[in-house]
Amino acid sequence: MPMQALLAKSSTLRSFLQSAARERSVNGDQSLAQSLSLVTKNRDIAFALDHTFLIQSHTPGVDQFPRAPWSCETSISHIELINHVIERLLVRKRAMNWEDANILTLGYREATPGAAGHRVTQSNAILFYHPNMLVAALKKPLWESLHQLMGDDLMMHLLLNYTLILQLKGAPGSYMQLAGKSLRQQKRVASATCADKTKREVSINLVMYARYFQKDRVFASSHVLVKASKTGDPISRTEASRVLQLIFPDAAGRKRLPKRLINLIPTIQSMVSRFKSCKVDELAGKLIPVHSEFRKFMAENPNIKAKIAEKAADAKSSSQPILPPIVRKALDDGYLSQSEAVVGASGDRKRKRREEAIEMLSHVSVESLKNDKAVHADKKQKTADDSHVTIPKRSSRGTSDLTKLQQHKEDIKKLLTFAVPKKKIYRMVRKLVATVIPKDLWGSSHTKKNWKCVKSMLRKLIFSRKFDIFSLKKCAEEFQVTNVEWMKLQTDTKFCPPNERAKRHQLFEDLLWWVMSSLVFPLLRNLYYITEAEGMANEIAYYQRPVWNVISTLALDDLEGGILQPSSEQTLPNNQERQLSTSRLRLLPKSSGIRPLMNLSTAVEQDKVSVNRSMEAVHRVLTFEMERHPKRLLGASVRNIDEIYKRLKPLFREISSCPRCAERRRASGDTPMAYCVSVDVERCFDTIRPRKLYQMLKKALQEEEYLIRKHWVGHQVAPTSADGEESLPFFFKLERPAFPSGQLLEFDDLAAQSVKRDSMFVDGVIYDLLKKTKALQLLKEHLSTNVVQIDGHNYVQRCGIPQGSVLSTTLCNLYYAHFERRVLRKRLPEVCDPTIVPVDCCQHEELFRYTDDFMYITTDLKRARRFFDVMHEGNEEYGCFVNLAKSQANFKAVDGEQQASGSGAQESERCISWCGMLIDPDNLQLYVSYEKCVTCRLSSSLLSGSIPLNETKAAQDFFVNKVVSAIRQRWHALYFDPELLSQDTIHVNLFQMLVVAARRFTILIEMLPFVNRDMHFFHGCILRILKKMTKGIHRSLELASESGQKSQTKKASKSSYQAQKHQVWTIGLHAFQLTIQAKRDRTTADKSVSERRQCQWQTLLDALRTEQENSKQRATKIQGTLTADLEWLLHDRRNASVLKQCLQLDSSCRTVHVLHK
């Protein structure tokens, strides 16, 4: 059972009372034993005794039973006892720790002078300010009967010192916590304790997207070496001791330094002197000067210089008194002058450039100030007329907005090519560390390996990818510490005991962390803008600050022309009136320019709540209304693959079983079984009309007040062969369903109604109330004045809805559901029942929409063409215009202007790609779309870049999960349901999925350190991957059968599982052998890889062949097993694209013939 590990240390209420009865029997009291013997007559009490689990708290001095003497007598009422328990728990909470609170105390407080709340009957010591549904459950007649059964002492002892877990009667396998400290809180404290023990980790993420940097200096004036260098040269021993205490935290706060650190004082004095004499700017300019092509580009584009100057002039005359930081830094970088031919480094040259730039700004400023009043009057008038939510009118294709957004597109594309190679960055960082840090700090000449370890760590950091994490402890453990002079406590000794060696490694770990955090990170953060690029997985790029400043200036100018406008008094209300915080905006490079990304999950002001957190309650309310009125507010929306499957399966089965459709296909051999049209709305989030959307939202919210409940649902990870039951992680996920304010269900009823099974429910007790007026105020501000900040400058979004908002998808679904109802269905009415209204052609159809991606499937060609025409005409009122480049259909358009067809990779099959799947309308089959993977991520470099590596974790903890992470969402019943798809299609889907997994498997092996390439371990990983896939597919098919009809019997379920296991293992072992053999052949042919560093692929192949033979022997008794000849999968044209990229197989299939020999 999934909850077995959690409940392993618990006991049932019946066993607890039986133990208590035996203890009372020793004292001659048989009342409890007699009462237990009569319980079988009441089913509810018997169920509670057998399905209530008790976990004793680890509070010191608390025994299993109450302190003697205790009895089973009842002297107070049940309600009075519960109130007394709450009173004692509140006293304990105040005396010990308010966070270490029993969930029964939530919603209650002690009755003190001035305390707000309501009096509680039969108790003058407590007040309640919020209903606690767990206390209400304990006050039910069932628990009153249990109170009469066990007595006052036992009942009070249970509620005070035990965690009570109750199995839900209507949901077998699920539980709810009734009393005790929150299980979720206990889990959080345990994880925090584990986190304190973790060692320091280094990641390039710590310096990515740096916003604040110093132009005139790399290291801030508060830097420890900068402050020390100002005290003298050389610095005093006292100042050197202060530096040592900052480098080695264990020495901080001591009156006297340890002897080994005292030996370092001369070295620290030398290090500060070297740092003072090191000119970092000159070093960086010498090793990595600004690209000559960039200077040439700036000289050849005076319009860009004028644009920067214009921005500076506008900033001077605007309400914001200072220059925008980007423009100010562009001026300081000195490339705005006309004389760019020679790259000069003298002070006169720099001064001349600065003077020319200022002179240019002066001319522009004078011209702009002449019409300053008129300009501001026009801006005020325009703001008053348009308001800040008005969208500029666009033509039928919206080309005006696109032109504004892409005004500097080509210039930005050119500038993005000036990224600095990582080799140069590494060389500069290595030079800085070598210049500042004396060699004696790493050891004497006999320990050259230590400096090599430092260089290796620096190289790994610079060449790392986003989300890569490196362990300083592992790096420090590679150091040679025996012959490091300053670490020796005694002279002329070569012996180093284990505890002394561990201490020395710890000192080197502290030193490495200081070098990274105090030298390397400030250098990278201040001289470069570090970011990933779209389409390059997790690979990062380094841009020099002068280059990135120009890119940012041009990108912001384009955004101001279309999406954003600078904030002002007219566009932005007073801060006192605003309820939402300001979010951050960053720019992401892509192949065609720059993509703006809004981060609404964090606020600029640290003391304010983020936008997404503020809008979370509104999101829950909108979700509740959409689920209550799905047809009106959701329309054709599908929000996940489960909803796609539930609507697609009955449609395909109707078409397949329709006799009129079969007759139509027999009459015309080339007629498809269905006609499909797929369209994508162009710039969906930017073209939504906020005013129109707000009017929809006012009608969508029907209650005057909403109750947003809060509870956690806990799930335990399924065990594997390498896991112990007690070590399995247990995850709690917060759920906040909304209800009308008057609908307060009891928590056990709410948990029983949940679709989650095999879960632990923990109530949050304290719920939120949201009035309709408050929700509408938040929505109006969110849509009309979404404020973002970049480089200290605020902008207001002037059109569309905020991307990155927790509400984005919900608002989009609601908006286009309204479009479907008001526009689409008027032009394309829903089909009528043919028994009522006879039609010439059977009209099986379904409209799907995933956010802004429409898919229309029908058996009527006329209706398919009608849908195609209506969507391509566009609608100005809703701002809905489709992207012609992404439109697909399996028929020719009527007007002849646009011929839509399937994507080029699937032209022979005429498949339509939509939402990560391929739909074959000729045969009504479904496949997984690996188009993006095939064209991008299956290449070795990009695939390795998409897999982050964490050195702090062992390979056995992450290897299998990283292999299957790319295909986990694909082992859904949509691709493996035999009632929906043919057996050949299921085998093709399974084969492609396993080939992709095998390709990730081989690439991930190459990413691991050479010492970790144990083929026995990897053979076990393959078996675990196949087990995971088998269980995943079987579980998805079981869930699909449960939702559609009665679940299978246990015997039938076991039989189907064995058949699915045979399919997965037969095809899986075959796919892994193909991929590994292809990898072995390429590695053997590559002469650049030494034999010592080559993986033992042949050993792994032999183990897989042995496993394949054993699998064949086990499958002989299974009915309907898969044929052993799988060569047809290699020649099937549906697999051609995946095989070509993963295995580099051509028509000759040389690897296949070798494999079959």
N, C-alpha and C positions, 0 to 999 in steps of 0.2 A: 504494500500500500504506500502511496506517496507520502502520507503523514506518519509513517511508521517510525522514522528516525526522530521526529519531533515528540512523539508520544511514547518513545521507548522507556523513558524514565518516569512515566506517569503510572498511576493506579486508578482503577475505577472507583466510583463512590461506593459501590457495594463491597468491594474488597476492603476499603478503608473502614467502613462501618463494621464489617465482620471482625477486623483486627481490634477495633474498639470494643466490640461485644466480648471478645475473648479476654481482654484486659479487665472489663467490668465483671466478667464471670469469676475471675480470681478473687475479686472482692465480694463475691456473693450476690451481685446484681445481675439478674437474668432478663431484665425488662427489654433491653435493646435486642438481645438474641431472639426473644419471643416476637418482638415487633417485626423483625426482618423475616421471620418465617411466615408471617401473614401478609407480606407485601405482594405475593404473586397474584392475589385477587384483583389488584389494581394495575392495569396495563401501563398507564401513564407513569406511575411511580416506578414500576419495574423497568421501564425503558430508561427513565432518568438515572436509576441506580447503575444500570449496565452501560450507559452511553455518556455518562459524565466522568471526565478524566481530571485527576488532581495532580498538580505538580507543586511540590513543597518548595517554598522560598529558602534561600540560603542565608537568612538572617541569623546572626549569632544568638544563641540562647533560646531558640525556638525549637521545641521538640515536636514529635509526630502528633502527640495528643496534648490537650490542655494540661496545665500544671495541676498536680494533685493538691487538694481533693477536688474532683469534678464528678458530675453526675449527668444522667440523661433526663433530668426533670425539666419541665417547661413552666416558667414562672412569669414571663412577660409575653406580650403579644408579638406576633411576627413583624409587624410594621415598626413597633418600638425597638425591636432587636436590630433591624436593618438601620434605623436612624442612629442607634447607639454605635453600630459598627462604623458608619460614615463619620460620626463625631470623633472616634478614636483614630481613624485613618487620617483625618484632617490634622489632628494634633501631631501624629507621626510625620506627616508631610511637612508641617511647619518646623518641626524639630530637626529633621534629617535633611532632606533635599526635596525642593518643590517639584523637580523633574521626576524624581523617583516616586511617582504617585500611582496609587491604585485607581483603575479606571472607574471604580464606583464613586470616587470623589469628584469626578468631572461634573461641572454644573452646580457644585455646592461650595459654600465657603462658611467659615466660622462666623457666628453672630457677634460682631463687635460694634461699638458705637460708630455710626456713620456708614456701615456696610450696606450696600444695596442688595436687595433680594426679597424673597417672600418667606414668611414663616412656614415651618414644617410642623404638621400635627404630631403631637406626642413627643416633641423635642424643642427645647428653647435654646439649644446651643448651636444650631446650624440654620443656614438660610440656603434656599436654592434660587438660582438665577437663570437656569436653563434646564429643560427636561432631560433626564437621563433615562434612556430606554432600557438600559441594562438593570437599573434599580427597579424600573417598572416590571421587568421580567421576573426579578427576584420576589416581587410582592404578589405574584400570581398565586392562586390556590395550590398549584403543584408544589411550589417551594414552601408554602405554609404547611402542607402535609408532611414534607420532609423535615421541617422544623419540629413538628410534633413527634416525628419518628425518632430523631436523634437527640433532641433536647437543646437547651440554650447554650451550654458550654461548647458542645461540639460544633454547632452551627456557627457560633461566633468565632471559634478558632479557625474553621474553614475559610470564612470570608476575610479574616484578618491576615492569614499566613499562607494561603494556598492560591495558586492560579487555577481557576476553574475553566475547563474547556468542555463545551457541550456539542455533541454530534447532532446535526440537524435532522429532524425526523423526516422531512420531505425531500431531503437531498443526501442520500447515502454517500459516504466518502468525504463530505464537507463538514466543517466544524466552525463554531463561533466561540470567542472568548467571552466569558460571563463575568469574571472577576479576576483580580490580581493586577500586577504591573503589566502594562501593554507589552505583548510579545514583540511587536514592532520596535518598541523602545529598547527592549533587551537586545534585539538583534543589532540596532544601531550602535549601542554602547559597546557591544562585542567587536563590531567592525572598526570602531574608532580606536579601541585598544590595540587591535592588530595593526592599524595604520601607524600608530606611534612607533612601532617596532621596525617599520620599513626603513631601508637605507636611502640615502640621497640619490635622486634620479636626475638625469640631464636629458633635455629634449630641446630641439630647435623651436618647438612651440613657444618657449619662454621668451623669444625675441621676435616672433612673427607679428606683423601688423603694428609695429611700434608707432605710437602716435606722438609722443613727446620726445624731443631730442634737442640737444644744444648745438647751434650752428658754429659758435665761436670756439667751442672746446668739446672734446670727446668725453672727458671725464669731468663730472660735476665738481663744484668747489667743496662739496661735502664728502667727496671720496676720501677714503682713509689715507691713501698715498699722497693725494694732493694736500691734505691738511698737514700731514707729517712733513712733507717737503718744504713747507713754509716756515718751519721752526728752525731750520739751519741745515748746513751741509758740512760734515755729516750730522745726522740727527743724534740727539742724546740717547743714552741707554734707556732712560725712562720712557722716551717717546717710542723707541723700538719695542719696549715691553708692551706698550699699548697696542701697537700694530700686531704683535704676536698674539695677544689676547683676542683680537678680532679674527685672526686667521684660525686659531685653535680654540673653539668655544669651551672646551673642557677646562682651559686655564683661566677663563674669565671669572672674575670675582675672587680669585685667590690673592692673598697678600704677597705671596712669593711665587715666582715662576718655577716649574719643575726644572731639574738640572739640564735635561736634554734641550729644553727651549732656551735656557740661558746660553747654551753653546751656540744658539742661532742668532744672538743679538748682533754680532759683527756682520753676519750675512744679511740681516734685515737692514742694517745701516747702508750696506752696499746696494741693496735692492732699491731703497728709496732714492739714493743718489743716481742710480741708473735710470729710474723712472723720471726724475726731474730733468735729466739731460736728454731724454728721448722725446723728440718732436713727432708726435703721432700723426698730425696732419701732413707733415712733410713725408713721413714714411709711407702713409697711404697714398699720397699723390705721386710718389716716386714709383711704388710698386704697381698701383692701379690708377693711372691717370684717367680723367674723363675721356671717353672714347672720342677719337678724332673725327669719326664719322658723325657723331652727335653734334660736335661743334660746327662741322661743315653743314649739317642739316639745319642748324639754327641760323647760320649765316645766309643760307639759301631761302629761308622762309621768314622774311620780315613781317609777314602778317601774324605769325605766332608771337613775335616780340611785341607787336602792336597790341595783340590781344591781352598779353600779360600786363602791359602798361595801362591798357584801358581798364583792366580789372583793378589795378592799384588805384587809378584815378576815381573809379566808381566807389571804391571802398573809402577813399578820403572824404568824398562828398555825401556818403550815406550816413545813416544814424549810428553806425558802428565806427568809432573814431580811429581805430587802428587798422593797418593793412591786414588782409587775410594772411595767415601764416604761410600758406603755400606761395603766394605771390611775393611776400617779403623774403622768403628764402630763395626764390628764383632770382630776385634782384641781387641778393648777397652772393650768389654763385658766380656772377660776373659774365654771363654769356648773352647779355642784352645789348651790348655795344655792336657797332657795325664792323669793327675790325676784329675778325675772328680767324684770320688766316694763320696766325702764329700763336702757339700756345705758350704764353709767357708766364714766368713764375715770380718775377720781381715785384716789389711793393709798388713801384711807380706804375707798372702795367696794370695792376689790380686797381690802384686808385683812379687811373684814367678811365678804366671801364666803369667803375662805380659812378664817376662824374658824368660820363656820357649817358648812363642809364637814368640818373637823376634829372639830367637836362631834358631827356625825352619825356620823362614823367611830368616835368614842369610844363612843357608845351601842351601836352594832352590835358593837364589839369586846368590850365588857363582857358583852353577852349571849352572844356566841360563846365567850368564855373560860370561862364558867360550866360549859359542857358540853364543854370542850376535850378532856379525857381520854377521855370516852365517845365523842366523834366519832372520835378517832384509833384507839380500840380497834375501832370498827365498820369503819373503813377497812382496818385490818390484817386483820381477820377476813374482810372481803369480798375483799380481795386474795388472801388465802391460799386461799379457796374457789374463786374464779373464775380465779385466775392472770391473767396479763396477756394471754393470747390468747383467753380465753373470750368468745364473742359473746353479748350479751344476747338472750334468747329473744324472738321476735317472733311476732305473730299470722300468720294465713295471708296477709295482705297486707302485713305488715311496717309497719303504720301507726304503731306505737309508736316505732320508730327514726326514721321520717320526721318525726313530731311533735317529737321532741327536736331534730332537725337544723334544723327550720323554726320554732322557738319565737319567734324575733325576726325572722322573714322580712319581715313587713310594715313593721316599724320600720326595718330595714336598707334596704328599697326606698325608704322616705321619705327617709332620710338620704343616699342616693346621689344624690338630685336636687339636693343643695346643692353641686354642683361649681362652681368659680369659672370664669366666662367667660374665654376666652383674651385678649380685648381688655383686661380689667382687669389680667391678669398682665403683658401687654406694657406697659401704661401705667406700672405700678409699676417694672418693670425699667428702662424708659427713664428714669423720674424719678430712680432711684438712680444710674444712670450719669451723667446730666447733673448731678446734685448733687455727686458725688465728683470726676469728671474735669473739670479746667478746659478751657474751650474752646480755649485756646492749644495744648493738646496735639494737637488735631485740625487746627489751622491757624488762620490769621487770618480776618478777616471776608470775605476774597476767596475763601476755600475752604469755603463753606457746603456744598458738595457732599459733603465728607468726613463731616460729621455726618449727612447724609441717608443715606450708605452705612452708617454705624454703625447707625442706626435700622432700615434695611432688613434688616441682618444679625440684629438682635435680634428683629425681627418674624418673620423666617423661622424662627429657632430656636423661638420660643414657639408658632408655629402649625404647626410641623413634625409629622410622624408618626413613629411608631416605625420605626427602621432608616433614616430619612432621614439623609443625610450631606452636610454643606456644607463648602466649601473656603474657608479663610481667605485663601489666596493669591489666589483670584479676587476676593474682596471687597477685598483690599488693592490689587490692580491697578486698581481703579476710582477710587482716591483721586487727588486732584490734589496732586502733590508739589512742583510748581515754586515755589509761593509760601508754603511752610511755613517760617516764620522760623527755628525752632530747628534745622532741617535744613541751613540754608545754611552753607557753610564760608567763603564770602566775601560781603561786603556788596555791595549794588548790582549784582547779577548775576541775569539772568533766564534765562541759558542753562543747561540741565541735560543733560549728555551721557547716552547710554544706560546706561553702567555705573553712573553716579551715580543715575540714575532707578531702576535695579534695586535698588540698595542702599537707597534710601529706601522703596521698596515692601516690602523685607524688614523694615525697622524697623517699619513700620506693621503688618505681619503679626505680629511679635513682640508689639507693643502690643495688638492685638486678642485674641491668645491669652491674654495676661495678664488683660485685662478679663473675658473669658469664664470663665477657670478660677479667678480669684481674687475676682471680684465677683459675676458673674451666677450661676455654678453654686452657690456656698455659699448665696446668697439663696434660690434655688429649692429646694435640698436641705433647708434647715432650716425653711422656712416652709410647704412644701407636700409632699404625697405625690403623686407623679406616676405614673400607671399607665394601661395600656390597659384597655378594657372588652370583654367577650365579645360577639361579634356586631357590633362596630363596626370591623372590619378592624384597621388599625394606628393609628386615631385615638386620641389620648391625652386624659386628663382630669386636672385639677388639683383636689386636695382640700386645704383648709386643715387644718393639723395637729389643731386641736380637733375638727373634724368627723370626720376619719379615725380619731382615737383612740377615739371612741365606736363607730364602725362596727366597728373591730377588736375592741373589748371584747365587743360583742354577738355578733359572728361566732365568736369563740373560745369564748364561753359555749355557743353552740349546738354547736360541734364537741366540746366536752368532754362534752356529753350523748350523743353518738352515736359519734364516730370516735376522738377523742383523749382522753387523760387526763393530768393533770400528772405529771411524773416524780417519783419518790420512791425511797427505799431499797428498797421492796418491789417496785416495778414496774421498776426499773432496776438491774442488777447493777453491781458495782464497775467503774470504768474499766479496771482491769488485766485484767478478764475479757472486756471487750468487744473485738471484732475489727473492727467496723464503726464508721465515724465518724458524727457528727451532721450531718444535712442541714438545709437551710433550707426554711421554709414561707412562702409569701406568699399574699395574698388577692386574687383577681381579681373585680372587679365584673361583674355580669351583670344582665340585665333582671329576673330573679326573685330577686336577692339577691347572695350572695357564693359564689365557688367557691374552695376551697383548692387550691393548687398546690404540690406538693413538688418541689424541685429536688435530685435525688439525684446530679447530675453534678458538684456541687461540695461541699466539706466546709466546715463552719464554721471549724474549726481549719486554718490555712493549711499547717501542717506534716504534715497527715494526708491519706491517700488517700480520694477520694470513694467512696461506696457503690457506684455503678455500676462504677467501676474495680475495686473489690475483688471484685465479683460477676461480672466479665467472664469469668473462667476457668470458673466454674460455668455460666454461660450457654452457653459453647461445649460443655461436657460434656452438658448437657441437650439441646442441639440435635443433637448426635451420636446420643444415645440415641433421640430422637424420629424421626430419619431412619432409624435402624436398625430400629425397631419402629413404623412409622407407623400401622398399624391399631390397635394397642393404646394408643399414647400420643398420637396425633393425632386419631384418629377421623374425624369429618367436617370437620376443619379445612381451610380454604383460607387461605394466608398472603399471597397476592398475586393479581393479575389473571391471571397466567399459569396458576396452578393452577385458577382458576375456569374459564378457557377450556378447559383440557384435560379437565375433567370435564363441562362443560356441553355441549360440541359433540357428543360421542357420544350423550348422552342425547337431545338434540333430533333427531339423525339417526335414532335408533331409533324415536322416536315418529312422526316424519314418514314413515318407510318401513314402519310396522307396518300390515298390512291390517285387523287387528281394530280398531285405533284409527280408521282411516278409515271402517270400517263403523259404528262407534258414532257418529261425527259425522254420517254420512248419516241414521242413524235419528232423530237429534234435532238439528235445525239449530242450536240455541243452545248446544249442548254445547261447552265449550272443549277444545282439544287436550290441555291439562294443567290440573291443579289446583295452585295455589301457596299456600303459607302462609309468612308472614314474621313472626317474633317477635323481640323484643329483650329481653334480660334486664335487669331493673331494677337500677341501681346495682351492676353486675357486680363491680367490684373491691372494693367495700365489703362485699359479702355473702358472699364466699368464706370458707369455714371453714378457718382456718390449720392447726388440728390435723389435720383430715382431709387437707388438701393435703400436709402434711408426711409422713403415712403413705404417700401415693401416691409421693412423691419417694424415700422409702427403698426402695421396690420398683422404681422406675424406674432407679436407678443400679445396674448389674449388675457393673461392673468394680471391682476393688479399687484400681486406680490408672489414671489417664488421662494421656496425653501431649498437650499443646496445642502444636501447631506454630505457627510465625509466618513469614509471608512477605508480600511486597507484590506486587500486580498493577497494572501500569502500562498506561494507555490514553491514546491521543492523540486530541485533539479533531478531528472531521472538518473539513476545510478548507472555507472559503467563498470566494466570489469576491474578498472584501476581504482575505483572509488570505494571508500568505506561508508557505511550508512551514516555514521556519526559525523563525517566530514562533509556531507553534502550541503551545498549552500541553499539557503532559504531566502527567497526574495519576496518583499512586500511591495505591492503596487497600489498607489492611491487612486480611489474612485470617488467622484463627486457627482452623483446623479441629482438632477433637479426635479422638484415636484411642486404642485400648488401649495401655498403656505399652509392650508388647512389639512393637507394630506400627510399626516405624521404616522407612518407605519411603524410597528414594532420591529426591532432589529432582526429578530429571528425570522419573522415573516419576510422581511426584505432580503435576507441572505438566502432563504429557501427559494425565492423567486428568481435568483440570479442564475444566469446560464453557465456560470463558472462551476466546475466540478472538481473534486479532489483538492479543495482549497481551505484555507483558514481565514475566517472573517474576523476582523478586529474593528470595533466601532470607535469612531472619533468623538462621538457624543456631542461636542459643541458644533452646531451647524450655523450656516450663514443665511440671512434673509436679504433678498434683493427686490426692491420695488421696481415697478415698470418704469416710472419716471427717471429713476437713477440709471437704469440700464440704457434708456434712450439717450440720456445726457452723455454717458460714456461712449455710446456708439456714434453720436453726432460729432463729438470731439475727435474720436478715432478716425472717422472718415474725412473730416473737414480740415483739421489742423494737426496732422501727424508730423511732428517735428523730429528731424534727424540732425546730427552734428558730425562734421568731418573737419579735422584739424582746427577745432575750436570755433568753427563758423556754423551757425544754425540755418537750416533750410526747412521750408514747409512744402509738403507734397501737394501739388496743385491739381492732380488728376489721378484717377484710378483708386485702388485700395492698397493699403500697405502690404508689401510682400514680406514674408517672415513673421507675420502676425499669427497668433494662435487661431484667429478667426478667418484667415484668408480663404481656406478651402470651404468652410461653412458658408461664408458670404457669397462665394462664387457659385456654390450649388444652389443657394436660394435665388440668386439673381437669374441664372440661366433656366431654372425651373419656371420662373415667371415669364421668361422669353419663350419657352416652349409652349406655355399655356396661352399667351396672348398673341404670339406671332406664328410660331411653327404649326400649331394645331389648327389655326384658322386657315392656313394654306394647305395643310396636310392633315385632315381630320382623322381621328382614330378609326380603325376598320370596324365595320358592323358585323354582327353575328350573321353568317351566311344563311342560317335557317330562318332569319327574319327578313333580311334584305339580300336577295339573290345577287351574285356577282358573276362576271364571266370567268374570273381567275380566283383560285383560292388565295387568300391573303393572310398568310402566316407572317407576322412581323414583330419586331421588338426594337425599341430605341434605347441605346445605352449612352451614358455620358459619364466619363470619369473626369471630374473637374471641368476642363474645357475641351476634352477630346470626345467628339461624337462618333458613335458607331450605329449605323442603321442597317438592319438585316431584314429582308423581306423576300417573298416569292413573287411579288408583282413588280415587273420591270418598270411600268409606268410610275408607280409610287416611288421607286428608287430614283428615277430620273427627276421626279418632282422634288424630292428631298435634296438632291444634288443641286438643282437650280435655285431653290429657296435659300440654301445656305451660302451659295456662291454669289447671290445677289447682295448679301449683306444687309444690315439694318442700322441706320444712322441713329435711331432713337435709343437703341441699346448699345451702340458702339460695337456691334458684333460683326466682324469681318474675318473670313477664314484665311488661313495661310495656304495659298495655292500650291506651294512647293511640297506641302505635306498631305495634300488631298489624295485619296486613293479610292478606286472603285474597280469592279471587275466587268465594266461595260464602258462603252464610249459615251461621252457627253453629247447631249442633243444638239447644243449650239455649235459644236465643233471647235470652239475656242480653246477648250481645255480638255485634253484626253487624260483622264485619271487612270492609273493602273497601279499594280502592286509595285513594291520597291524592287530595284534592279536585281538584288540578290535572289529574289524569289519569282522572277518573271516566268520561268518555265512552269512553276506550280500555280501561278496566278493567286498567290496567297496575299491576304491583306494583313498588314501589321497594325496592331493596336494594343496599347498598354502592356507591352512586353510579351505579347502572344501573336501567333500567326494563325489566321483563320483561312481554311481552305474552303471556299464557297462551292466548289465543284462537288466535293465529297462530304462536306460538313465534318471536317476533322480539325483538330486543334493541336498546335505545336508551340513549343517555347521559342521565342525570338531571341537568338543570340547575335543579332546583327551588330549591336554596339560592342558586344564582347569580341566578336570575330574581327571587326574592323579596327578595334583599339586595344582592348584589354588582354587579348590572348597573346599579344606579342610579349616576349620575355621581359623586356625592360619595363613596359607599362604595367604588366601584370604584377611584377615584383614591386613596382611603385605603389600599387593599390593595396598591398598587404603590409600593414604596419607591423613592426617587430619590436617586441618588448624584451630586452635582455634580462630584466629582473625576474622574469618568470621562466620556469623550466619548460622545455619543449613539450613534455607530456601534458602540461596544463592548457596549452593553446593550439597545438598543431592540428588536431582533428577539427576543432571548431573553425579554424581559419580556412581549412580546405572546403568545408561544407557551407560556410557562410554565404557564398555566392549562389548556391543552389537550394538553400533551405526553403526559400519561398516558392520554389518550383516543384517540390514533391507534393503537390496539391491534387485533390481528386479531379480537378478540371483537366489534368493531363493523363490520368491513369484510371478513370472510371470505365470499366468494360461495358456499362450500359450506355455510355456516351460515345466512346471511340472504339475503333477496330483494334484487334490484337497487334497488327503490324504498326499502327500508329503509336500504341502504348510502348512497344519495343523500341521504336525510333526515338521517342521522347526519353525513355530510360537510357538508351545508348548515348544520346547526345549529352545528357546530364552527367553521366559517368565519365565521358571523355573530357568534359570541361573540368570535372573534379580531379581527374587524373593529371590533367595539364597543370592545374594549380598545385597539386601534390608534388610534381617533379620540380617546379620552380621554387616552391617553398623549401625543398630540401637544399637547393643550391644557395638559398639565402642564409641558411644556418651555418654556424662556425663548423669548420672541417672536423673538429674533434667530436661533434655531435652526430655524425652521419653513421649511425648504427643501423644496419639493414634489418636486424632482428626487430628493433623497435619500430621501424617503418612498416615492416610486414604486419605487425600487430595493429598499427594505425590504419592500414587498408581494411583489415577485418572490422575494426570499429566503425569506419566510414560506411561500410556496407550494412552493418547492423543498424546504424542510425538511419540510413535511408530506408531500410526495410520497415523499421518501426514507424518512421514518419509517414511513409506512404500508406501503411496499414491503418494508422490512426486517422489520417485524413479521410480514407474511404469509410471507416467506421462512423466518423462524425457525419459524413454525407448521408449514409444509410439511416442513421438515427434521426436526422432532420426530415428525411423524406418518407420513411416508413418505420415499422417496428424493427428494432435492432435484431441482429442475428443471434441464433443460439450459440452457446459457448463452443459446442462441437463444430458448428459450421464456421465460426470465427477462427478457430484454430486451424481448420483445414484451409481456409482462404489465406491465412497468414503463411502457412507452409508453402503454398503455391506462389505467393508473392515473393517469399524469401528465395525460392529457387530461381525465379526470374531475375531478381536483383543480383544474386550472387553469380549466376551464369553469365549474364551480360556484363556485370561489373568486373569480374576477374578477367574477362576477355578484353574489356576496354582498358584496364590498367596494364595488361600485358602489352597491348598495342602501343600505348603511350610510352611505357618504360623502355620497350625495345627500340622505338624510334629515338628516344632520348639517348640510349646507349650507343646507337649507331652514329648519331651526330657527335657525341662526345669522343668516340673512338676516332672519327675523322678529323676532329679538331686537334691539330698538332700543338696549339698554343697551351693546352692544358697538360700539365705533367701527369705521369702515371700515378705518382704518389697522392695527388690531390683529386684524382678521379674517383667518383663514387662506385661502389661495388654493385652496379646495376644487374649484373648477371646473377649474383647471389640472390637478389630480390626476385628476379624472374624465375629462378629455379624454385624458390619457395612458393610463388604464385602458381606455378604449374602443378606442384604437389597438392596445393590447396584445391586446385581445379579438379584434379582426379578424385580427391576425397569427396568433393561436392557432387560429382557425378554418381559416385557409389551411394551416397545418401539419398539421391533423388530418384533412384530406380523404383522406389515403392510409392512415389507420389503420382497421383493420377493427373494426366494432362500436362506433363512437364514440357519445358521448352526444348526444342530440338537442339542438338549439339552443333549443327552447322549454322554458324552466325556470319558466314562470309557475305551473305546478301546485304547485311547492314553496311558493309564497306562499299558496295556498289550502288546502293540506293542513293538517288540524286538528292534526296532530302537531307542527307548527311554530308554532302560534298563540301559545303562551305566550312562546316565545323572541322571536318577531317583535314582539310587543306591547311587551316591555320594551326590546329593543335598538333597534328602529326606530320605536316608537310608531305602528305600522300598525294601522288598523282594517279593517273589512270593505270599506270603499270602496277601500282601497289606492291612495290618490292618488299616492303616490310611484312606484308601479309603472307607472301609466299615463304619467306624465311621462317615466319612464325608457325606455319602449318607443317613445316618439314619435321 
